[in-house]
Amino acid sequence: MRKTQETRKSRKTGEVATDRKSHAKEAATAKPALTIIEFTKANSFSILSIGFGVAAIAMILGATLTPTGQIVGESMVMIEVQVLPGFFMKPITFFQFSMFLSFAFGLYSPLTRRRMFSARPSVLRTVYIGAWLVAMGSAFEIIYQMVLWSAALAVQGLANPDVISNPFPVSVNPTPINVVFASKVIVAIFFMSAFLIDYIHRIDRTRREAALLERLGRNR
């Protein structure tokens, strides 16, 4: 009888130990999945920035392999690709959107925000001034491209505005560049610089508010 009871107890102990091991294995298996989900949530902006950046690079590399003698950027303007079912877009428009989204999401990624918040005020001021400089230059280029585009259409009387090209300056750019292509790239640069200006302003305001709260806390 004693041997039977001891055998039963040992079996129960073995079953309990087996159950504990199986639960531990299930927990160990489920833990990486939760970690991946948490990592994706915490770094969603970084992932989106990289994804849109890769898409922009892939699009411009696939559509701008223009042979010598042709117009630069024309291959990204004259065709349309299907981005979503029933939704078509010019490659240059897709590149423009992807480039801006990659830049914007990249600025709001955790790594970039930590670096910006820990950067010295002189660094932020330098970036702020540089962003205004780029905005100024790109704003002039936008006006220049629009005037050139309108003048070419008025003189040549072309029905298709996508074929307008700019051959100047010949010494720097021996191959003509498509005006629509150049305009969309410059517009993207302008709005990226404007976004950066607003971003730096928000970072600076948040830092000043945090410093003010810290001073009030010390005075108490």
C-alpha positions as CSV (number, residue, x, y, z in Angstrom):
1,M,0.0,0.0,0.0
2,R,2.7,2.4,0.9
3,K,4.6,1.7,-2.3
4,T,1.4,2.3,-4.3
5,Q,0.8,5.6,-2.6
6,E,4.4,6.7,-3.1
7,T,4.1,5.7,-6.8
8,R,1.0,7.8,-7.1
9,K,2.6,10.8,-5.4
10,S,5.7,10.5,-7.7
11,R,3.4,10.4,-10.7
12,K,1.5,13.5,-9.6
13,T,4.7,15.3,-8.9
14,G,6.0,14.4,-12.3
15,E,2.8,15.6,-14.0
16,V,2.9,18.9,-12.1
17,A,6.6,19.3,-13.1
18,T,5.7,18.5,-16.7
19,D,2.8,21.0,-16.7
20,R,5.1,23.7,-15.3
21,K,7.7,23.0,-18.0
22,S,5.1,23.2,-20.7
23,H,3.7,26.5,-19.3
24,A,7.3,27.8,-19.2
25,K,7.9,26.8,-22.8
26,E,4.6,28.5,-23.9
27,A,5.5,31.7,-22.0
28,A,9.0,31.7,-23.6
29,T,7.4,31.2,-27.0
30,A,4.9,34.0,-26.5
31,K,7.4,36.4,-25.1
32,P,9.3,37.1,-28.4
33,A,5.9,37.8,-30.1
34,L,5.0,40.4,-27.5
35,T,8.5,41.9,-27.8
36,I,8.2,42.2,-31.5
37,I,4.8,43.9,-31.2
38,E,6.1,46.3,-28.6
39,F,9.2,47.0,-30.7
40,T,7.0,47.7,-33.7
41,K,4.8,50.1,-31.7
42,A,7.7,51.9,-30.1
43,N,9.6,52.3,-33.5
44,S,6.7,52.7,-35.8
45,F,7.8,56.1,-37.1
46,S,11.4,54.7,-37.7
47,I,10.0,51.8,-39.7
48,L,7.7,54.1,-41.7
49,S,10.6,56.5,-42.4
50,I,12.8,53.6,-43.7
51,G,10.0,52.1,-45.7
52,F,9.1,55.3,-47.5
53,G,12.7,56.1,-48.0
54,V,13.4,52.8,-49.7
55,A,10.3,53.2,-51.8
56,A,11.4,56.7,-52.9
57,I,14.9,55.4,-53.8
58,A,13.5,52.4,-55.6
59,M,11.1,54.5,-57.7
60,I,13.7,57.1,-58.7
61,L,16.3,54.5,-59.5
62,G,13.8,52.5,-61.6
63,A,12.5,55.5,-63.5
64,T,15.5,57.8,-64.0
65,L,17.9,55.4,-65.8
66,T,17.7,57.8,-68.7
67,P,20.1,57.1,-71.7
68,T,22.5,59.9,-72.7
69,G,20.8,62.6,-74.9
70,Q,17.3,62.3,-73.4
71,I,15.6,64.7,-71.1
72,V,16.3,64.2,-67.4
73,G,13.3,63.2,-65.4
74,E,11.0,62.8,-68.4
75,S,10.6,59.0,-67.8
76,M,9.1,59.8,-64.3
77,V,6.6,62.3,-65.7
78,M,5.3,60.8,-69.0
79,I,4.1,57.5,-67.5
80,E,1.8,56.5,-64.6
81,V,2.1,53.5,-62.4
82,Q,-0.6,51.7,-60.4
83,V,0.1,52.3,-56.7
84,L,-3.2,50.9,-55.4
85,P,-6.0,49.0,-57.2
86,G,-7.6,51.6,-59.5
87,F,-5.3,54.4,-58.3
88,F,-2.5,55.5,-60.7
89,M,0.2,58.0,-60.0
90,K,3.2,59.5,-61.8
91,P,6.5,58.1,-60.6
92,I,7.7,61.6,-59.7
93,T,4.6,62.2,-57.6
94,F,5.1,58.9,-55.8
95,F,8.7,59.9,-55.2
96,Q,7.7,63.3,-54.0
97,F,5.2,62.0,-51.4
98,S,7.5,59.1,-50.3
99,M,10.5,61.5,-49.8
100,F,8.5,63.9,-47.7
101,L,6.9,61.1,-45.6
102,S,10.3,59.5,-45.0
103,F,11.7,62.8,-43.9
104,A,8.8,63.7,-41.6
105,F,8.5,60.3,-40.0
106,G,12.3,60.2,-39.5
107,L,12.2,63.5,-37.6
108,Y,9.6,62.1,-35.2
109,S,11.4,58.7,-34.7
110,P,12.5,58.1,-31.1
111,L,16.2,58.3,-31.9
112,T,15.9,61.6,-33.7
113,R,13.8,63.2,-31.0
114,R,16.2,62.1,-28.3
115,R,19.1,63.6,-30.2
116,M,17.2,66.8,-30.8
117,F,16.1,67.2,-27.2
118,S,19.7,66.6,-26.0
119,A,21.3,68.8,-28.7
120,R,22.9,72.1,-27.7
121,P,20.9,75.3,-28.4
122,S,23.6,76.4,-30.8
123,V,23.1,73.3,-32.9
124,L,19.4,73.8,-33.0
125,R,19.9,77.4,-34.1
126,T,22.3,76.4,-36.8
127,V,19.8,73.8,-38.2
128,Y,17.0,76.3,-37.9
129,I,18.9,78.9,-39.9
130,G,20.0,76.3,-42.5
131,A,16.3,75.2,-42.9
132,W,15.3,78.8,-43.6
133,L,18.2,79.1,-46.1
134,V,17.0,76.0,-48.0
135,A,13.4,77.3,-47.9
136,M,14.5,80.6,-49.4
137,G,16.4,79.0,-52.2
138,S,13.7,76.4,-53.0
139,A,11.0,79.1,-52.9
140,F,12.8,81.1,-55.6
141,E,13.2,77.9,-57.7
142,I,9.5,77.2,-57.5
143,I,8.6,80.6,-58.8
144,Y,11.3,80.3,-61.5
145,Q,10.0,76.9,-62.7
146,M,6.4,78.1,-62.7
147,V,7.2,81.2,-64.8
148,L,9.4,79.1,-67.2
149,W,6.6,76.5,-67.5
150,S,3.9,79.1,-68.2
151,A,6.1,81.0,-70.7
152,A,7.0,77.9,-72.6
153,L,3.4,76.8,-72.9
154,A,2.4,80.3,-74.1
155,V,5.2,80.5,-76.7
156,Q,5.2,76.9,-78.0
157,G,1.4,76.4,-77.7
158,L,1.8,72.8,-76.5
159,A,-1.3,70.9,-75.4
160,N,0.7,68.6,-73.1
161,P,2.4,70.5,-70.2
162,D,4.4,67.4,-69.2
163,V,6.8,67.7,-72.1
164,I,8.2,71.2,-71.2
165,S,12.0,71.0,-70.5
166,N,14.7,73.5,-69.5
167,P,18.0,73.3,-71.4
168,F,19.7,76.0,-69.3
169,P,22.4,76.4,-68.1
170,V,24.1,74.4,-70.8
171,S,27.6,74.7,-69.2
172,V,26.4,73.0,-66.0
173,N,23.6,70.8,-67.3
174,P,24.3,69.6,-70.8
175,T,21.2,67.4,-70.7
176,P,17.8,69.2,-70.6
177,I,15.7,68.6,-67.5
178,N,11.9,68.2,-67.4
179,V,10.2,71.1,-65.8
180,V,7.5,69.0,-64.1
181,F,10.2,66.7,-62.6
182,A,12.3,69.7,-61.4
183,S,9.3,71.5,-60.0
184,K,8.0,68.5,-57.9
185,V,11.4,67.8,-56.5
186,I,11.9,71.5,-55.5
187,V,8.4,71.7,-54.0
188,A,9.2,68.6,-51.9
189,I,12.4,70.2,-50.7
190,F,10.6,73.5,-49.8
191,F,8.0,71.7,-47.7
192,M,10.6,69.5,-46.1
193,S,12.5,72.6,-45.0
194,A,9.2,74.2,-43.8
195,F,8.4,71.1,-41.8
196,L,11.9,71.2,-40.3
197,I,11.4,74.9,-39.3
198,D,8.2,74.1,-37.5
199,Y,9.8,70.9,-36.0
200,I,12.8,72.9,-34.5
201,H,10.4,75.5,-33.2
202,R,8.3,72.9,-31.4
203,I,11.5,71.2,-30.0
204,D,12.7,74.6,-28.7
205,R,9.3,75.5,-27.2
206,T,9.1,72.1,-25.4
207,R,12.6,72.4,-24.0
208,R,11.8,75.9,-22.7
209,E,8.5,74.7,-21.1
210,A,10.4,71.8,-19.5
211,A,13.0,74.1,-18.1
212,L,10.3,76.5,-16.7
213,L,8.5,73.6,-15.0
214,E,11.8,72.4,-13.5
215,R,12.5,75.9,-12.1
216,L,9.0,76.1,-10.6
217,G,9.5,72.7,-9.0
218,R,12.8,73.8,-7.4
219,N,11.3,77.1,-6.1
220,R,8.6,75.1,-4.3
